[in-house]
Amino acid sequence: MGRKFYGVVFPFILGIGFVLSITPSSKAQKPQSSEGLDQTAKILDKIEEYNPLKQPPQKSKPLEELDQKKTTIVTDKNDDTLGQIEQYNQLDRPPEVPPPLERVNSVNQLSDVLPTDWAYSALQGLAERYGCLLAAPNSTFGGNRAISRYEFAANLNECLEVIQSLIEEFGEGYISQEDLAKSQRLQADFAVEIADTKSRLNALETRTDILEANQFSTTTLLKGQVVMALYDAFGNDGEDGATVSADDSQLGFGHALTFNFDTSFTGKDFLRTRIRAGDLPGVNTGTAMTFLNSGSPPNDIARLTEVYYIFPLNNEMSLYIGAAGLDFDLMAPALNPKLISGSIGSLALYPAYNPTIYIQVGGAGLGYSYQINDNFRLDLAYLGGGPGGGTGRVNDPNEGGGIFNGTNSAYAQLTVSPTLDFDFSFAYVRAYYTADLVNVAGFTGSQNAQRPFGRVPTSADHFGFQTSYRWAPFTISGWVGYSNAEAEAGEREGDEADIWHWAVTVAIDDLVFENGMLGLSVGQQPKVTDIDNGEDDPDTSIQFQIFYSYRISNNIDITSGFFLETQPEHNDKNDPILVFVTRSVWRF
């Protein structure tokens, strides 16, 4: 026991220590005279006079005079799925490069140039007589801002090419010697910049050709995530008649890999294909009450776990179609925004969200979301497959399989948002489980709550009330759930069971360190309080959790903490189980 205790606590302290240590163009029109060319040269001289490279450096303003805005790092949130597409490849982007200049054929195309401007006639000549005026793609000229040498070289080169074409067409006599001398002087002064601009354009064209030839897809973005977790549990064997224990659990180090192929054909729709692999089984205690909020298929076997498509019917309605992994929590808001994530949220599975509503049957089927107005939202779904989003026998055409005769659930949730910071919802699920897929409590709670009548076909009516309130930096969430299960076959056909559970979660942002979050939770996992011709769960177990999550960068998070199950399986003969977890996540 002593060596096991140190073997658990040392990695946990190491994880906490690591968290703290890291804070810290078209042809030009023919001119009517040479006056416009002389005016062009004057404008170029004026631009050269105000070249920012020849101006003395400006003194920087004191920091207190600037409008400083707090910069925060983007966090994992279960936002609107279509909005997620817009966030891809935005992290760690290099400083913005000014857009390339485009030729303007008329000064009236420029939204920020008026006839009353002192340089209007000169710009009109450059654009309409010579066709060598360049401006930004957004139809603005920016006459009052500083010009870079690259921009000046590009404008100069454009006008020199026009002059060259005029000389070739009309001869040298068409241009005055004075104008030619000015243009030659400007060409000589900016020869390096003009050559560099041409070289940059050629390099850009080459890179564009390479990217177009080797791009992954014009419609699909690839994102990945790697999870590594160090975990262990300890507790005594308990009294005589104990059913579970953490005494045999060893220090484990698991991993999971996720690839998401996110596709959009119109910019508003969303197709996700997910592949997962890894080996992150969690602690060895013999009870679902200690399941972790991050896992993977075992033995490093890659599996296709999600295939679903979302498209809007209009601005208020969206339709979901899934062939695998389409769960209700992907449609309806679970109202536990801070702890739901398996990357930066709860370490334990139960405090992530209401399990009898959102960890029910999923996989294949249809969903519908209707944002009635700013205060009301309705979500409906019918899904077949298996608990937790498994495909089950939804593709099996034989008796007991298929989307209607196999394990399935019908969902409905009304979400009410009286204010921007306060939400609550009422949810109802009607579920049917085949004998091999009975899991009434959604992978949480006691074994009695998961299979109240054993491995026989079972139906259940699940009711849930969820709520969340945000009062910066606090986010307080919670739920109450009730299930009524009924045996559909066997000797106990018609028997019923009542199952209750509840939880409260608290998250405090930027506590101790910026980009850090302290998470707390307390709750009673699903418990059978009344059952026909069977035994209720004799006692009541309460789960307590505390963890700290720190975002190192936009791509790396580390979370460390523990949770305690006071009477596992709701049986006081089982000694408390304490689980330590340090989890790191890398996104790419």
Secondary structure, DSSP 8 states (H G I E B T S, - for coil): -HHHHHHHHHHHHHHHHHHHHT---------S-SHHHHHHHHHHHHHHHT-GGGS-------GGGS--------------HHHHHTTTT-TT---------EEES-GGG-TT--TTSTTHHHHHIIIIIS--EEE-TTS---TTS---HHHHHHHHHHHHHHHHHHHHHH-GGGS-HHHHHHHHHHHHHTHHHHHHHHHHHHHHHHHHHHHHHH-S-SSEEEEEEEEEEEEEEE----STT----STT---EEEEEEEEEEEE-SSSS-EEEEEEEEEE-----SSSGGG-BS----GGG--EEEEEEEEEESSSSEEEEEEEEEE-GGGTS--S-TTT--TTTS-SBSGGGS-HHHHSSEEEEEEEEEEE-SSSEEEEEEEEEEEETT--TTTT--STT-HHHHSSEEEEEEEEEEEETTEEEEEEEEEEEE-GGG--TTSS-S-HHHH-TTSSS-EEEEEEEEEEEEEETTEEEEEEEEEEEEEE-SSTTTT-EEEEEEEEEEEEEETSSSTTEEEEEEEEEEEEEEEETTS----S---EEEEEEEEE-SSSEEEEEEEEEESSGGG-TTS--EEEEEEEEEEE-
